Amino acid sequence: MEFEEITPGPLLANIDSPADLKKLNPEQLVEVCDELRDFIIDTVSIHGGHFGASLGVVEMTVALHYVYDTPRDLLLWDVGHQAYGHKILTGRRDNFHTNRRYGGLSGFPKRSESEYDTFGVGHSSTSISAALGMAVARDLDQSDKKVAAVIGDGAMTAGLAFEAMNNAGALNSDILVILNDNCMSIDPNVGALKEYLTEITTSKTFNKLRDEIYDMLGHFKSAGEKMRKVASRLEKAVTTAITPGGLFQALGFKYYGPVDGHNVDTMRRYLEDLKDIPGPKLLHAVTVKGKGFAPAEREQTKWHAQSSPFDKITGKSLNPDKTAQPPKYQHVFGEAIVELADENENIVGITPAMPSGSSLWPMMNKYPDRAFDVGIAEQHSITFAAGLAAEGKKAFAAIYSTFLQRAYDQVIHDIAIQRLPVVFCIDRAGLVGADGPTHHGLYDISYLRSAPNMVVSSPLNEQELRDMMYTASTYDDAAWAIRYPRGRATGMACREGFQPVKIGRGECLREGGDIAILSFGPMGNYVIEAADDLSEDGIEVGHFNMRFAKPLDVELIEQVCNRYEHIVTIEDGTKIGGFGSAVAENLSDKPYQIPVTIMGVPDRIVEHGTQEELHREVGLDPEGIKAKVHEVLKMHSLKT
């Protein structure tokens, strides 16, 4: 899409850094917020991107950069979906149209992109830990810089956030945590913490008394150290008594709020006051995800992100695609697990805060007692699944590849060692596109293949996905991982019902000449396309859909070695330790003297872009496959 120039408002047009923002009077900040919100809406309505989260923190973002001396003072954003306003105010306004596009700005904070991005993120709940580390480093350097972390109430449900708060309270480090409370992450938040925060924000008695105490403390600032200490003790005693559980005070944090996160003057005054209060502090700001754009406020999950242009007034798509499209792999999973659950009452589904992204909603709607959103708690989700499996339930854990990384100890300690038959349905496997390196699911083949008592599989298409899920639902000897990519499936016509898949068995899709290509997963569809083109060039390649990285189909590999003179493997994952490595390891102690060329993602960070652009960059698209075949044939001819 060609760049359409977007004109910022008159105040925003002159803000190239927070230093420019500080030149304005406090009374002008409301207009800055309006212009910033309009600029985000204008840009995303044309170019796409994450949406609702950034609209919800506009006033907070402006207040933070107005009060703090960034980048000297350190500002951290949890997850990073909400950092668009931050990027625009910190010198990236004129390039913001390249956000999430190949070669353009990252959709998340990124240290190599700007000095204002103090910590790179993409996954949740890291901000408090990182901020505490920075605060301790500051103290060791005897510096006076300030450290502030913005974390959503969804991200606060993760254990990592509470581990960090517990440590921060014990260290008594000077750090500010801003709790952005909007009851949403991507889907609506769940769990006890949500209820706890709701009780705080709706308690009229607490809020009235909290406001009176805060005003009183302001008067005590000039009354001397002794009076301030008395007031501080009064504040702690009263808020602990009235706030349900006194959770944050119990962790060693001074609690302030709840405050209106959309009142920029209120946010500014609180931040200015809290800068002078030492120790760990938590400011509870209540916001609305999608604030200022009515469709996003009404349907917050839908407007978490947008990939296509839309009318910035009505929210309606500007280029609705009326043609039938293949289903997404996640939706194939969502339909299949409901069908399987219809036939097997022991099937349960688990997802860590991604019922929409992983398409567990259909099962949650039909079988609410057998499908669970456990919140942003990846480690818990896997051990929870293990507990269900230990008691005879067939647990399907629907989880993104990069989210499963966060629970690797649980995979080993709680599932593999105990040989529990949990099924991992691993979405977003491989290069995912615009979300970039924090979300590329490149390592699951390697980190799961090394685990004992683990089947590692990947379907060529949606039919194989359905049949693998069925077979896994009846398999009780070990855990089973089924990986599939982000985006749309092939569009093939699937038969009704399910058929079992032979574990550890592949199939020959095409006989060829000197070269055999062993594909793992949907990358085989690229091979099919490349093989047809190579055939027109007079080059016939054998193509084998292997289906399993563990256990390998060693009999089929032996047949390949007896028939072909060179093997090429291809996978949408890291070359190191993946499917190709498994093939090479298998042949290392065999008598066959057959070379193996491994095609996969190289050992480097791959940035963001469309999946097609990234596959092309690393040579895994059909053109890359054809080029590799020609290269192998050329090398072979030189040797002979």
Solvent accessible surface area in square Angstrom, and as a share of the most:
residue,aa,sasa,rsa
1,M,135,0.60
2,E,157,0.70
3,F,97,0.40
4,E,99,0.44
5,E,141,0.63
6,I,23,0.12
7,T,112,0.65
8,P,28,0.18
9,G,19,0.18
10,P,103,0.65
11,L,38,0.19
12,L,0,0.00
13,A,40,0.31
14,N,110,0.56
15,I,3,0.01
16,D,77,0.40
17,S,29,0.18
18,P,1,0.01
19,A,62,0.48
20,D,30,0.16
21,L,0,0.00
22,K,74,0.31
23,K,155,0.66
24,L,30,0.15
25,N,88,0.45
26,P,51,0.32
27,E,142,0.63
28,Q,61,0.27
29,L,1,0.00
30,V,87,0.50
31,E,79,0.35
32,V,0,0.00
33,C,3,0.02
34,D,67,0.35
35,E,12,0.05
36,L,0,0.00
37,R,21,0.08
38,D,81,0.42
39,F,12,0.05
40,I,0,0.00
41,I,14,0.07
42,D,28,0.15
43,T,4,0.02
44,V,1,0.01
45,S,6,0.04
46,I,33,0.17
47,H,26,0.12
48,G,7,0.06
49,G,4,0.03
50,H,8,0.04
51,F,0,0.00
52,G,1,0.01
53,A,15,0.11
54,S,1,0.01
55,L,0,0.00
56,G,0,0.00
57,V,2,0.01
58,V,1,0.00
59,E,14,0.06
60,M,0,0.00
61,T,0,0.00
62,V,0,0.00
63,A,0,0.00
64,L,0,0.00
65,H,1,0.00
66,Y,32,0.12
67,V,17,0.10
68,Y,10,0.04
69,D,71,0.37
70,T,10,0.06
71,P,41,0.26
72,R,115,0.42
73,D,7,0.04
74,L,30,0.15
75,L,7,0.04
76,L,3,0.02
77,W,5,0.02
78,D,1,0.01
79,V,24,0.14
80,G,0,0.00
81,H,24,0.11
82,Q,13,0.06
83,A,1,0.00
84,Y,0,0.00
85,G,3,0.03
86,H,0,0.00
87,K,0,0.00
88,I,0,0.00
89,L,0,0.00
90,T,7,0.04
91,G,49,0.47
92,R,14,0.05
93,R,22,0.08
94,D,100,0.52
95,N,80,0.41
96,F,1,0.00
97,H,34,0.15
98,T,34,0.20
99,N,7,0.03
100,R,36,0.13
101,R,81,0.30
102,Y,106,0.40
103,G,79,0.76
104,G,23,0.22
105,L,20,0.10
106,S,13,0.08
107,G,1,0.01
108,F,5,0.02
109,P,6,0.04
110,K,49,0.21
111,R,158,0.58
112,S,99,0.64
113,E,50,0.23
114,S,18,0.12
115,E,126,0.56
116,Y,30,0.11
117,D,4,0.02
118,T,13,0.07
119,F,75,0.31
120,G,34,0.33
121,V,10,0.06
122,G,3,0.03
123,H,26,0.12
124,S,10,0.06
125,S,0,0.00
126,T,32,0.18
127,S,1,0.01
128,I,0,0.00
129,S,42,0.27
130,A,15,0.12
131,A,0,0.00
132,L,10,0.05
133,G,43,0.41
134,M,36,0.16
135,A,0,0.00
136,V,50,0.29
137,A,48,0.37
138,R,13,0.05
139,D,71,0.37
140,L,143,0.71
141,D,108,0.56
142,Q,169,0.75
143,S,37,0.24
144,D,104,0.54
145,K,56,0.24
146,K,48,0.20
147,V,4,0.02
148,A,1,0.01
149,A,0,0.00
150,V,0,0.00
151,I,0,0.00
152,G,17,0.17
153,D,4,0.02
154,G,2,0.02
155,A,5,0.04
156,M,0,0.00
157,T,37,0.22
158,A,6,0.05
159,G,42,0.40
160,L,62,0.31
161,A,0,0.00
162,F,54,0.22
163,E,109,0.49
164,A,6,0.04
165,M,0,0.00
166,N,92,0.47
167,N,68,0.35
168,A,0,0.00
169,G,17,0.16
170,A,85,0.66
171,L,96,0.48
172,N,104,0.53
173,S,6,0.04
174,D,34,0.17
175,I,1,0.01
176,L,4,0.02
177,V,0,0.00
178,I,0,0.00
179,L,0,0.00
180,N,9,0.05
181,D,7,0.04
182,N,21,0.11
183,C,55,0.33
184,M,18,0.08
185,S,27,0.17
186,I,36,0.18
187,D,3,0.01
188,P,62,0.39
189,N,11,0.06
190,V,54,0.31
191,G,46,0.45
192,A,87,0.68
193,L,22,0.11
194,K,63,0.27
195,E,108,0.48
196,Y,30,0.11
197,L,3,0.02
198,T,54,0.31
199,E,93,0.42
200,I,0,0.00
201,T,38,0.22
202,T,93,0.54
203,S,30,0.20
204,K,179,0.76
205,T,98,0.57
206,F,2,0.01
207,N,30,0.16
208,K,134,0.57
209,L,58,0.29
210,R,30,0.11
211,D,59,0.31
212,E,85,0.38
213,I,11,0.05
214,Y,33,0.13
215,D,88,0.46
216,M,57,0.26
217,L,31,0.15
218,G,40,0.38
219,H,144,0.64
220,F,46,0.19
221,K,90,0.38
222,S,109,0.71
223,A,54,0.42
224,G,34,0.33
225,E,94,0.42
226,K,167,0.71
227,M,84,0.38
228,R,93,0.34
229,K,104,0.44
230,V,75,0.43
231,A,1,0.01
232,S,38,0.25
233,R,169,0.62
234,L,78,0.39
235,E,16,0.07
236,K,124,0.52
237,A,62,0.48
238,V,33,0.19
239,T,5,0.03
240,T,57,0.33
241,A,85,0.66
242,I,57,0.29
243,T,2,0.01
244,P,33,0.21
245,G,75,0.72
246,G,2,0.01
247,L,55,0.27
248,F,0,0.00
249,Q,18,0.08
250,A,84,0.65
251,L,34,0.17
252,G,38,0.36
253,F,4,0.01
254,K,67,0.28
255,Y,6,0.02
256,Y,10,0.04
257,G,0,0.00
258,P,12,0.07
259,V,10,0.06
260,D,76,0.39
261,G,0,0.00
262,H,35,0.16
263,N,64,0.33
264,V,7,0.04
265,D,60,0.31
266,T,22,0.13
267,M,0,0.00
268,R,32,0.12
269,R,106,0.39
270,Y,11,0.04
271,L,0,0.00
272,E,69,0.31
273,D,39,0.20
274,L,1,0.00
275,K,53,0.22
276,D,115,0.59
277,I,38,0.19
278,P,95,0.59
279,G,5,0.05
280,P,3,0.02
281,K,4,0.02
282,L,0,0.00
283,L,0,0.00
284,H,0,0.00
285,A,0,0.00
286,V,54,0.31
287,T,6,0.04
288,V,55,0.32
289,K,3,0.01
290,G,0,0.00
291,K,68,0.29
292,G,47,0.45
293,F,7,0.03
294,A,55,0.42
295,P,9,0.06
296,A,1,0.01
297,E,63,0.28
298,R,171,0.62
299,E,89,0.40
300,Q,36,0.16
301,T,44,0.26
302,K,117,0.50
303,W,4,0.02
304,H,14,0.06
305,A,37,0.28
306,Q,32,0.14
307,S,110,0.71
308,S,43,0.28
309,P,20,0.13
310,F,5,0.02
311,D,46,0.24
312,K,96,0.41
313,I,136,0.69
314,T,71,0.41
315,G,11,0.11
316,K,146,0.62
317,S,51,0.33
318,L,108,0.54
319,N,91,0.47
320,P,76,0.48
321,D,88,0.46
322,K,176,0.74
323,T,96,0.56
324,A,108,0.84
325,Q,93,0.41
326,P,44,0.28
327,P,59,0.37
328,K,69,0.29
329,Y,5,0.02
330,Q,18,0.08
331,H,80,0.36
332,V,10,0.06
333,F,0,0.00
334,G,1,0.01
335,E,110,0.49
336,A,0,0.00
337,I,0,0.00
338,V,22,0.12
339,E,65,0.29
340,L,8,0.04
341,A,2,0.02
342,D,65,0.34
343,E,152,0.68
344,N,47,0.24
345,E,139,0.62
346,N,59,0.30
347,I,1,0.00
348,V,8,0.04
349,G,0,0.00
350,I,1,0.00
351,T,0,0.00
352,P,6,0.04
353,A,9,0.07
354,M,13,0.06
355,P,1,0.01
356,S,35,0.23
357,G,8,0.08
358,S,2,0.01
359,S,6,0.04
360,L,0,0.00
361,W,91,0.32
362,P,57,0.36
363,M,0,0.00
364,M,32,0.14
365,N,111,0.57
366,K,109,0.46
367,Y,47,0.18
368,P,89,0.56
369,D,122,0.63
370,R,42,0.15
371,A,5,0.04
372,F,61,0.25
373,D,22,0.11
374,V,30,0.17
375,G,6,0.06
376,I,21,0.11
377,A,19,0.15
378,E,13,0.06
379,Q,88,0.39
380,H,95,0.43
381,S,1,0.01
382,I,0,0.00
383,T,58,0.33
384,F,59,0.24
385,A,0,0.00
386,A,4,0.03
387,G,39,0.38
388,L,36,0.18
389,A,9,0.07
390,A,62,0.48
391,E,144,0.65
392,G,53,0.51
393,K,76,0.32
394,K,10,0.04
395,A,0,0.00
396,F,0,0.00
397,A,2,0.02
398,A,1,0.01
399,I,1,0.00
400,Y,14,0.05
401,S,0,0.00
402,T,4,0.02
403,F,25,0.10
404,L,0,0.00
405,Q,63,0.28
406,R,62,0.23
407,A,0,0.00
408,Y,71,0.27
409,D,89,0.46
410,Q,26,0.12
411,V,0,0.00
412,I,45,0.23
413,H,111,0.50
414,D,19,0.10
415,I,0,0.00
416,A,0,0.00
417,I,113,0.57
418,Q,106,0.47
419,R,132,0.48
420,L,23,0.12
421,P,20,0.12
422,V,0,0.00
423,V,1,0.00
424,F,0,0.00
425,C,0,0.00
426,I,0,0.00
427,D,2,0.01
428,R,37,0.13
429,A,2,0.02
430,G,0,0.00
431,L,1,0.00
432,V,2,0.01
433,G,2,0.02
434,A,26,0.20
435,D,31,0.16
436,G,1,0.01
437,P,47,0.30
438,T,48,0.28
439,H,16,0.07
440,H,3,0.01
441,G,0,0.00
442,L,6,0.03
443,Y,88,0.33
444,D,1,0.00
445,I,1,0.01
446,S,28,0.18
447,Y,29,0.11
448,L,0,0.00
449,R,43,0.16
450,S,83,0.54
451,A,0,0.00
452,P,72,0.45
453,N,38,0.20
454,M,7,0.03
455,V,6,0.04
456,V,2,0.01
457,S,0,0.00
458,S,0,0.00
459,P,0,0.00
460,L,11,0.05
461,N,22,0.11
462,E,2,0.01
463,Q,18,0.08
464,E,18,0.08
465,L,0,0.00
466,R,20,0.07
467,D,8,0.04
468,M,0,0.00
469,M,0,0.00
470,Y,68,0.26
471,T,11,0.07
472,A,0,0.00
473,S,9,0.06
474,T,86,0.50
475,Y,47,0.18
476,D,96,0.50
477,D,83,0.43
478,A,6,0.05
479,A,0,0.00
480,W,2,0.01
481,A,1,0.00
482,I,0,0.00
483,R,9,0.03
484,Y,3,0.01
485,P,21,0.13
486,R,98,0.36
487,G,18,0.17
488,R,108,0.39
489,A,10,0.07
490,T,60,0.35
491,G,41,0.40
492,M,75,0.34
493,A,99,0.77
494,C,52,0.31
495,R,90,0.33
496,E,168,0.75
497,G,33,0.32
498,F,45,0.19
499,Q,93,0.41
500,P,103,0.65
501,V,21,0.12
502,K,148,0.63
503,I,58,0.29
504,G,6,0.06
505,R,103,0.37
506,G,16,0.15
507,E,54,0.24
508,C,55,0.33
509,L,67,0.33
510,R,66,0.24
511,E,112,0.50
512,G,9,0.09
513,G,30,0.29
514,D,67,0.35
515,I,3,0.02
516,A,0,0.00
517,I,1,0.01
518,L,0,0.00
519,S,0,0.00
520,F,1,0.01
521,G,0,0.00
522,P,29,0.18
523,M,9,0.04
524,G,0,0.00
525,N,47,0.24
526,Y,51,0.19
527,V,0,0.00
528,I,68,0.35
529,E,93,0.42
530,A,0,0.00
531,A,1,0.01
532,D,68,0.35
533,D,47,0.24
534,L,0,0.00
535,S,35,0.23
536,E,151,0.68
537,D,91,0.47
538,G,66,0.63
539,I,32,0.16
540,E,79,0.36
541,V,0,0.00
542,G,0,0.00
543,H,2,0.01
544,F,9,0.04
545,N,0,0.00
546,M,1,0.00
547,R,42,0.15
548,F,0,0.00
549,A,2,0.02
550,K,54,0.23
551,P,59,0.37
552,L,30,0.15
553,D,8,0.04
554,V,72,0.41
555,E,97,0.44
556,L,19,0.10
557,I,1,0.00
558,E,83,0.37
559,Q,110,0.49
560,V,1,0.00
561,C,15,0.09
562,N,109,0.56
563,R,128,0.47
564,Y,8,0.03
565,E,89,0.40
566,H,23,0.10
567,I,0,0.00
568,V,1,0.00
569,T,0,0.00
570,I,0,0.00
571,E,0,0.00
572,D,11,0.06
573,G,0,0.00
574,T,13,0.07
575,K,80,0.34
576,I,106,0.54
577,G,24,0.23
578,G,1,0.01
579,F,0,0.00
580,G,0,0.00
581,S,18,0.12
582,A,4,0.03
583,V,0,0.00
584,A,37,0.28
585,E,93,0.42
586,N,29,0.15
587,L,17,0.09
588,S,93,0.60
589,D,116,0.60
590,K,78,0.33
591,P,110,0.69
592,Y,54,0.21
593,Q,172,0.77
594,I,22,0.11
595,P,60,0.38
596,V,42,0.24
597,T,30,0.17
598,I,42,0.21
599,M,11,0.05
600,G,5,0.05
601,V,0,0.00
602,P,43,0.27
603,D,116,0.60
604,R,113,0.41
605,I,107,0.54
606,V,2,0.01
607,E,69,0.31
608,H,8,0.03
609,G,1,0.01
610,T,70,0.41
611,Q,35,0.16
612,E,103,0.46
613,E,49,0.22
614,L,0,0.00
615,H,12,0.05
616,R,143,0.52
617,E,67,0.30
618,V,22,0.13
619,G,23,0.22
620,L,1,0.01
621,D,17,0.09
622,P,17,0.11
623,E,110,0.49
624,G,13,0.13
625,I,0,0.00
626,K,29,0.12
627,A,62,0.48
628,K,51,0.22
629,V,0,0.00
630,H,86,0.38
631,E,83,0.37
632,V,5,0.03
633,L,47,0.23
634,K,134,0.57
635,M,98,0.44
636,H,55,0.25
637,S,69,0.44
638,L,138,0.69
639,K,156,0.66
640,T,127,0.74
